[in-house]
Structures are given as C-alpha cells and as structure tokens.
C-alpha cells in the first residue's frame, strides 16, 4: 500500500513539475516574441514576468523533494563517501535525515503561517492571491518530509530501489 501511495505521489509531482515548467517556457517565449511586435500593437502581458517568476518557486520546491528522492545532494554524498565504516556511515546518514526532517518541519510550519497571512494579498497585475504561490513552500516541505519518512520507515534510498532489473534481480 505504501509503495502504491509513493508511486502516485511521484507521478503527481512529476506531472506538476512538467506542466509548470512547460507553461513557464511557453509564457516566457510568448513574452519575448511579443516584445518584437509592438509596432502592430501587440504588447507583452503585464502579468507575464510575475507569473514566470512565481511559477519558478513551485518548480524549485517540487524539485527539492525530487533531489531528496534521488539522493542527489552532492555535499552530503561527498561527506559520507569519506566515512569508511558502514556502521558509522549508517548512523551519520540517520542523524542527517533526522536533522533535515527537523528543518523541513520548521519550514513547513513557517510556510503555512506565511501562506495564510498572504491570502488577501493579490498580484500586482492580475487578481490572484499570493497565497497560491507561497503555498509552494509548505507543499514542497511536506513532500520532502514524505520522502524522508519513506526512506526512514522502509530503509531504502532511491538509488537502492532503482538497481532492481526487469527480472527482479539486483545488479
């Protein structure tokens, strides 16, 4: 059941990241193209740059949880690769995971507070609440907590899970 939930969360996250990135790229290209047609009375959207900037926040916070999923934080890997004892390395990995969980709990809590205080704030050029964009902070933090929780409970990192071949054998 947990692996089914994990799979669905990953599919939703991937779909969101791809959709937001595609929207951002198309909007950015449209903004640039419209700058060259001002002589025909076409103008770039006043809200375009603002939306592109704020959509980038969503992609970044969703991407952080993806980085945790794939164990792609190079600084931690560099530090951990210097530890020769597997027992000590395992303890250090757990300690790093617990400290990261603490940080993401604080970020999620503060993100919820910040999002809830900005529900009445609107974007400058269109009437959309800033809370929709600030919600990326708690959502991304909760996804990070989900990744760490899955790793700690089931004990397998992403790199260990992807080493299983189609035949079910380990490489």
trRosetta pair geometry for C-beta under 8 A, 3 or more apart (Angstrom, degrees):
i j d omega theta_ij theta_ji phi_ij phi_ji
1 4 5.7 -55 -153 32 33 113
1 5 6.6 30 152 -15 66 104
2 5 5.7 -53 -149 38 35 110
2 6 6.1 38 150 -22 66 108
2 150 7.2 160 168 -126 114 93
2 153 7.6 -120 -159 103 160 134
2 154 6.9 179 114 -60 143 128
3 6 5.3 -50 -143 39 35 117
3 7 6.2 41 154 -24 65 102
4 7 5.7 -50 -148 33 30 112
4 8 6.6 27 154 -15 62 106
5 8 5.8 -58 -150 38 31 109
5 9 6.3 33 153 -20 66 106
6 9 5.8 -53 -146 35 29 111
6 10 6.4 28 155 -17 63 107
6 150 5.7 103 -105 -128 124 148
7 10 5.8 -59 -152 38 29 111
7 11 6.4 29 152 -19 65 106
8 11 5.6 -52 -145 36 34 111
8 12 6.3 33 156 -18 67 105
9 12 5.9 -55 -147 38 30 110
9 13 6.2 30 154 -18 64 108
9 143 7.3 166 174 -130 117 90
9 146 6.4 -130 179 147 162 152
10 13 5.7 -54 -143 39 30 111
10 14 6.1 30 158 -18 65 107
10 69 7.2 119 -108 -137 109 159
11 14 5.8 -55 -144 38 28 109
11 15 6.2 29 156 -19 64 108
12 15 5.8 -56 -147 38 29 111
12 16 6.3 29 155 -18 64 107
13 16 5.8 -56 -148 37 29 111
13 17 6.2 26 156 -18 65 108
13 62 5.6 168 -161 -164 91 107
13 65 6.7 -106 -141 89 149 126
13 66 6.7 174 143 -68 132 97
13 143 6.4 112 -98 -141 131 143
14 17 5.8 -55 -145 38 30 109
14 18 6.2 25 158 -15 65 109
15 18 6.0 -57 -143 40 27 107
15 19 6.0 25 159 -17 64 112
16 19 5.9 -60 -142 40 26 109
16 20 6.0 18 164 -13 65 111
16 58 7.3 -110 158 160 110 118
16 62 6.0 -155 100 -115 117 158
17 20 6.2 -58 -141 40 24 104
17 21 6.0 22 160 -16 62 113
17 59 5.9 98 -141 -131 78 76
17 62 4.9 -159 -78 114 99 139
17 63 6.7 111 -124 -67 131 77
17 66 7.3 15 -62 -40 160 145
18 21 5.9 -60 -144 41 25 109
18 22 6.1 25 159 -19 64 110
19 22 5.9 -56 -145 37 26 109
19 23 6.2 26 157 -17 63 108
20 23 5.7 -54 -146 38 30 112
20 24 6.2 32 154 -21 64 108
20 55 5.2 -175 -174 -174 101 104
20 58 5.2 -117 -154 96 165 127
20 59 5.4 -161 104 -66 125 91
20 62 7.7 132 36 18 144 147
21 24 5.6 -55 -146 36 30 112
21 25 6.3 29 156 -18 65 106
21 59 5.7 95 -71 -108 86 135
22 25 5.9 -54 -146 36 30 109
22 26 6.3 26 157 -15 65 108
23 26 6.0 -59 -146 40 28 108
23 27 6.1 24 158 -15 65 111
23 55 6.6 -128 92 -152 110 159
24 27 5.9 -57 -143 41 26 108
24 28 6.1 27 158 -20 63 110
24 52 5.4 109 -149 -136 87 74
24 55 4.7 -165 -80 101 110 136
24 56 6.6 109 -132 -65 152 72
24 59 7.2 -59 -8 -32 154 139
25 28 5.8 -56 -144 37 27 111
25 29 6.3 25 157 -16 64 107
26 29 5.9 -56 -147 39 29 109
26 30 6.2 30 154 -19 64 109
27 30 5.6 -55 -146 38 30 113
27 31 6.3 37 153 -24 65 104
27 45 7.8 -59 -162 39 97 136
27 48 5.7 -176 172 -151 103 93
27 51 6.4 -82 165 95 162 119
27 52 5.7 -161 101 -75 121 97
28 31 5.6 -49 -148 32 31 114
28 32 6.6 27 154 -15 63 104
28 48 7.8 146 -91 168 41 108
28 52 5.4 96 -74 -119 92 141
29 32 5.8 -55 -149 38 32 109
29 33 6.1 31 154 -18 66 109
30 33 5.7 -55 -142 39 30 111
30 34 6.1 29 159 -20 65 109
30 44 7.9 131 124 -131 73 79
30 45 7.7 29 116 -3 113 111
30 48 7.3 -138 89 -131 99 139
31 34 6.1 -59 -147 36 25 109
31 35 7.0 36 152 -31 59 100
31 44 4.6 54 -151 -144 71 118
31 45 6.6 -80 -98 33 87 86
31 48 4.4 161 -88 142 120 150
31 49 6.7 119 -145 -61 157 72
31 52 7.4 -68 -11 -35 151 142
32 35 5.8 -48 -161 17 34 117
32 36 7.8 23 150 -12 60 101
32 44 8.0 48 -49 -98 18 124
33 36 6.3 -64 -168 32 39 106
33 37 7.1 16 148 -6 70 112
34 37 5.8 -68 -148 43 44 104
34 38 7.8 80 156 -61 66 69
34 42 5.1 -123 -149 144 85 107
34 43 6.3 48 158 140 115 16
34 44 4.4 144 90 -81 121 60
34 45 7.4 84 56 -15 165 65
35 38 6.8 -14 -170 -35 37 105
35 44 5.5 5 -64 -44 75 117
37 40 5.0 -38 178 37 92 110
37 42 3.9 10 107 56 114 126
38 41 7.5 40 -171 -93 43 14
38 42 6.6 -105 -87 71 33 63
38 43 6.1 56 -113 -93 83 69
44 48 5.7 -94 169 29 97 145
44 49 7.9 50 144 -32 132 94
45 48 3.8 113 69 -39 102 103
46 125 4.4 -169 118 -146 103 142
47 50 5.3 -67 -163 47 57 116
47 51 5.7 55 145 -25 88 108
47 123 6.7 69 -138 133 108 136
47 124 7.9 178 -107 74 78 75
47 125 3.9 -159 -79 94 83 125
47 126 4.5 24 -103 -19 154 111
48 51 6.0 -62 -148 37 27 106
48 52 6.3 25 158 -19 66 108
49 52 5.7 -53 -146 36 32 113
49 53 6.3 32 156 -19 65 107
50 53 6.0 -57 -151 35 28 111
50 54 6.3 14 157 -9 64 113
50 123 5.8 122 145 -165 143 120
50 124 6.5 -158 -96 40 157 99
50 125 6.1 166 16 25 148 115
50 126 8.0 -180 80 19 136 96
51 54 6.0 -63 -143 44 29 104
51 55 6.0 31 159 -21 67 109
51 123 7.9 25 -70 -146 73 161
51 126 7.9 18 -61 27 111 134
52 55 6.0 -55 -142 36 25 109
52 56 6.7 35 153 -28 59 103
53 56 5.8 -54 -162 23 30 116
53 57 7.6 37 144 -24 59 95
54 57 5.6 -35 -163 15 45 117
54 58 7.6 46 144 -14 62 94
54 123 7.8 -88 -22 -102 159 123
54 133 4.1 -50 -173 -131 119 142
55 58 5.6 -45 -161 30 47 113
55 59 6.7 45 145 -17 71 102
55 133 7.9 -84 -63 -121 39 102
56 59 5.6 -52 -148 37 39 111
56 60 6.2 41 153 -22 68 105
57 60 5.8 -55 -148 36 29 112
57 61 6.4 18 159 -10 65 109
57 133 5.9 75 61 180 140 93
57 136 4.9 142 129 63 96 157
57 137 7.9 -37 169 -52 115 75
58 61 6.2 -63 -145 42 28 102
58 62 6.1 22 160 -12 66 111
58 133 7.3 -99 -46 -142 96 64
58 136 4.4 -129 -95 -104 59 132
58 140 7.9 -174 -147 -56 44 115
59 62 6.0 -60 -143 43 27 107
59 63 5.9 30 156 -23 64 114
60 63 5.6 -60 -145 38 26 113
60 64 6.7 36 155 -30 62 97
60 136 7.7 71 62 155 82 136
60 140 7.6 -6 102 -113 64 160
61 64 5.7 -36 -149 17 35 115
61 65 7.6 31 155 -10 57 97
61 136 4.4 144 33 161 147 96
61 137 6.3 -127 -107 -92 151 33
61 139 6.8 90 126 79 132 84
61 140 2.7 -105 168 -61 102 157
61 141 7.5 -47 -163 -31 113 61
61 143 7.9 116 148 40 84 124
62 65 6.2 -57 -164 35 38 106
62 66 6.7 38 142 -18 67 108
62 136 7.5 -76 -32 -153 81 99
62 139 7.8 -17 -77 116 80 106
62 140 5.9 -105 -59 -104 40 95
62 143 6.8 29 -128 54 56 167
63 66 5.2 -53 -148 37 42 116
63 67 6.3 48 152 -24 69 99
64 67 5.6 -51 -153 32 32 114
64 68 6.8 33 148 -18 63 101
64 140 5.7 67 47 177 117 117
64 143 8.0 121 80 85 85 110
64 144 6.0 -29 118 -76 105 119
65 68 5.5 -48 -151 33 38 113
65 69 6.5 46 148 -25 65 101
65 140 6.0 -154 -25 -162 109 68
65 143 3.6 -36 -93 121 165 111
65 144 4.7 -124 -95 -69 84 61
65 146 7.3 27 -152 55 129 99
65 147 5.4 168 -164 -21 84 134
66 69 5.3 -47 -149 31 36 117
66 70 6.4 14 159 -1 67 108
67 70 6.2 -67 -143 49 28 95
67 72 4.8 -101 -151 63 75 102
67 73 6.1 88 154 -59 111 78
68 71 7.5 26 -173 -74 32 39
68 73 7.4 19 -92 -30 55 115
68 100 7.9 159 -119 154 124 148
68 144 5.5 113 -6 -137 158 77
68 147 4.3 112 108 110 121 151
68 148 6.6 -58 176 -54 138 78
68 151 8.0 -116 158 -22 96 141
69 147 5.1 -105 -71 -131 72 128
69 158 5.0 84 156 -64 64 141
70 158 4.8 -84 -106 87 37 155
70 159 7.3 83 -169 -55 55 78
71 77 7.1 101 157 -73 93 111
71 157 5.1 36 -51 176 134 131
71 158 5.7 -164 -5 43 93 100
71 159 5.3 -57 39 -19 137 111
73 76 4.5 41 101 19 111 113
73 77 6.7 156 87 -14 59 90
74 77 5.5 -59 -145 41 35 112
74 78 6.0 39 158 -25 70 105
75 78 5.7 -51 -147 32 29 113
75 79 6.6 26 154 -14 62 106
76 79 5.8 -57 -151 39 33 109
76 80 6.0 26 155 -16 68 112
76 96 6.2 117 -140 -176 123 155
77 80 5.7 -58 -137 43 29 107
77 81 6.0 34 162 -26 66 107
78 81 6.1 -51 -144 29 24 112
78 82 7.4 25 154 -21 54 104
79 82 6.3 -63 -168 26 33 111
79 83 7.7 28 145 -20 63 101
80 83 5.8 -52 -162 23 46 111
80 89 6.0 87 -165 -150 89 98
80 92 6.6 176 -111 102 86 126
80 93 6.6 54 -121 -76 134 90
83 88 5.6 -137 -174 101 123 106
83 89 4.3 157 104 -84 127 87
83 92 6.2 -179 -52 23 169 151
84 89 7.9 -152 73 -44 13 116
85 88 4.0 63 83 17 116 107
85 89 6.2 178 90 -14 58 86
86 89 5.4 -54 -142 40 31 116
86 90 6.2 37 156 -24 65 104
87 90 5.9 -53 -151 32 28 111
87 91 6.7 25 152 -15 62 106
88 91 5.6 -54 -150 38 35 112
88 92 6.2 34 153 -18 68 106
89 92 5.7 -55 -146 38 30 110
89 93 6.3 34 153 -22 65 105
90 93 5.7 -51 -147 34 30 113
90 94 6.5 30 154 -17 63 104
91 94 5.8 -54 -150 36 32 110
91 95 6.3 31 152 -19 65 106
92 95 5.6 -52 -145 38 33 112
92 96 6.3 35 154 -19 66 105
93 96 5.8 -54 -147 37 29 110
93 97 6.3 31 153 -19 63 106
94 97 5.6 -54 -148 36 32 112
94 98 6.3 30 155 -18 66 105
94 152 7.5 97 -131 -121 81 99
95 98 5.8 -53 -146 37 31 110
95 99 6.4 27 156 -15 64 106
96 99 5.9 -56 -145 40 30 108
96 100 6.2 30 155 -19 65 108
97 100 5.7 -56 -146 38 29 110
97 101 6.3 35 153 -23 64 104
97 148 5.5 156 -165 -154 94 106
97 151 6.7 -138 -130 96 139 124
97 152 5.9 157 146 -73 146 109
98 101 5.6 -50 -148 32 32 115
98 102 6.7 36 151 -20 62 102
99 102 5.6 -49 -153 33 36 115
99 103 6.6 36 150 -18 65 103
100 103 5.6 -52 -149 36 36 112
100 104 6.2 29 155 -14 68 107
100 144 7.6 -114 155 161 106 116
100 148 6.1 -172 97 -96 112 146
101 104 5.9 -58 -145 42 30 106
101 105 6.3 36 153 -25 64 103
101 145 6.3 87 -138 -123 79 79
101 148 5.1 -163 -79 122 94 154
101 149 7.7 102 -115 -60 123 73
102 105 5.7 -51 -148 29 30 113
102 106 6.7 28 154 -15 62 104
103 106 5.9 -58 -156 37 33 110
103 107 6.3 29 150 -17 68 108
104 107 5.3 -49 -139 40 38 112
104 108 6.0 42 158 -22 68 103
104 141 4.7 166 -168 -162 85 88
104 144 4.7 -142 -125 96 148 123
104 145 5.1 -173 118 -62 133 86
104 148 7.2 165 31 7 149 142
105 108 5.8 -52 -145 36 28 110
105 109 6.3 28 155 -18 62 108
105 141 7.8 157 -76 165 17 120
105 145 6.9 90 -70 -95 68 130
106 109 5.8 -56 -147 38 29 111
106 110 6.2 20 159 -10 65 110
107 110 6.0 -59 -142 45 28 105
107 111 5.8 34 155 -25 64 111
107 137 6.7 -129 166 176 91 94
107 138 7.8 178 128 -97 72 50
107 141 4.5 -170 100 -105 105 138
108 111 5.5 -55 -143 37 27 115
108 112 6.5 30 157 -21 63 102
108 137 7.7 170 -111 136 39 77
108 138 4.8 82 -152 -137 67 75
108 141 3.7 -160 -71 110 83 135
108 142 5.6 100 -121 -57 132 72
108 145 6.7 -21 -40 -24 148 135
109 112 6.0 -53 -152 31 29 109
109 113 6.6 26 151 -14 62 106
109 138 8.0 115 -39 -110 13 104
110 113 5.5 -53 -148 38 36 113
110 114 6.1 34 154 -19 68 107
110 137 7.7 -75 96 146 79 135
111 114 5.7 -54 -140 40 30 109
111 115 6.0 31 158 -19 65 108
111 134 7.1 179 -164 162 78 84
111 135 7.8 97 161 -141 105 29
111 137 3.2 -161 -129 116 122 109
111 138 3.7 -180 105 -53 121 74
111 141 5.8 172 11 6 148 137
112 115 5.8 -55 -143 38 27 110
112 116 6.2 23 159 -16 63 110
112 138 4.7 75 -59 -85 73 149
113 116 6.1 -61 -147 39 26 106
113 117 6.4 19 158 -15 63 109
114 117 6.0 -59 -147 37 29 107
114 118 6.5 9 159 -5 63 115
114 134 5.7 -129 119 179 99 133
114 137 6.7 10 65 59 128 155
115 118 6.2 -75 -150 45 28 99
115 119 7.4 57 152 -60 62 80
115 131 5.0 89 -174 -148 78 83
115 134 4.4 -180 -99 109 75 108
115 135 5.1 85 -132 -80 142 61
115 137 6.8 -164 -49 49 108 108
115 138 6.2 -79 -6 1 141 121
116 119 6.2 -14 -158 -28 39 112
116 131 7.3 63 -87 -126 24 124
118 121 4.5 -45 -161 28 80 122
118 129 7.3 133 132 173 78 89
118 130 4.5 -71 158 86 121 113
118 131 5.1 167 95 -71 84 74
118 134 5.4 84 61 9 141 155
119 129 5.6 -6 -162 -165 49 138
119 131 4.4 16 -98 -45 58 147
120 129 7.3 -34 -88 -128 9 104
121 129 6.8 93 72 -157 56 66
121 130 4.3 -20 96 16 107 127
121 131 7.5 129 51 -34 87 76
122 126 7.9 -131 171 101 101 44
122 127 5.2 -26 -157 -138 137 57
122 128 6.6 123 -153 60 78 32
122 129 6.2 -57 -99 -97 61 42
122 130 6.8 -156 -107 -26 10 84
123 126 5.3 9 79 59 124 70
123 127 7.3 -153 49 -95 84 13
123 128 5.1 16 5 56 119 85
123 130 6.5 141 -62 -74 65 75
128 132 6.1 -56 164 28 105 139
129 132 5.6 113 78 -12 83 92
130 133 5.8 -60 -167 42 55 106
130 134 5.8 46 141 -15 83 110
131 134 5.6 -59 -134 47 36 106
131 135 6.0 55 158 -41 66 98
132 135 5.9 -43 -154 13 25 119
133 136 6.3 -26 178 -5 46 111
134 137 5.9 -25 179 7 63 113
135 138 6.4 -55 -160 44 54 96
135 139 5.7 48 148 -17 79 115
136 139 5.7 -64 -137 47 29 110
136 140 5.6 29 165 -20 69 113
137 140 6.3 -56 -141 38 18 106
137 141 6.4 15 158 -15 57 112
138 141 5.5 -58 -142 41 34 112
138 142 6.1 35 159 -21 69 105
139 142 5.9 -54 -147 36 28 109
139 143 6.5 29 152 -18 62 105
140 143 5.6 -53 -150 36 33 112
140 144 6.5 36 151 -20 65 103
141 144 5.5 -51 -150 34 35 114
141 145 6.4 36 150 -18 65 103
142 145 5.4 -49 -146 37 36 114
142 146 6.3 44 150 -24 64 102
143 146 5.3 -48 -148 32 34 117
143 147 6.6 37 152 -20 64 101
144 147 5.7 -51 -151 33 33 112
144 148 6.5 27 153 -12 66 105
145 148 5.8 -55 -144 42 32 107
145 149 6.0 35 155 -21 66 109
146 149 5.7 -56 -144 38 26 113
146 150 6.3 28 157 -20 63 106
147 150 5.9 -55 -148 35 27 110
147 151 6.3 26 154 -17 63 109
148 151 5.6 -57 -147 39 32 112
148 152 6.1 25 158 -16 67 110
149 152 5.9 -59 -142 40 28 105
149 153 6.0 17 164 -12 66 112
150 153 6.2 -60 -138 41 25 102
150 154 5.9 -15 176 20 64 114
151 154 7.1 -72 -129 56 16 83
151 155 7.3 73 173 -100 50 12
151 156 7.1 -118 -135 73 61 37
151 157 5.9 31 -135 -97 113 60
152 155 7.3 19 -172 -74 20 52
156 160 4.5 -125 -162 85 90 128
156 161 5.3 103 138 -56 126 90
157 160 5.1 98 55 7 70 101
157 161 7.3 -138 99 -4 38 90
158 161 5.7 -60 -149 37 35 110
158 162 6.3 23 160 -15 71 109
159 162 6.3 -58 -141 37 28 103
159 163 6.9 38 157 -32 59 105
160 163 6.1 -54 -158 19 32 116
161 164 6.7 -43 -179 4 44 110
163 170 5.8 33 125 -153 106 78
163 171 4.9 -116 -173 31 91 103
164 168 6.5 -10 -176 -142 106 35
164 169 7.4 154 -153 75 64 27
164 170 6.2 -44 -99 -95 62 60
164 171 7.9 -143 -87 -11 17 83
165 168 7.0 -54 72 14 72 18
165 169 5.3 -8 40 59 114 78
165 170 7.6 173 0 -107 88 11
165 171 6.2 111 -45 -58 103 88
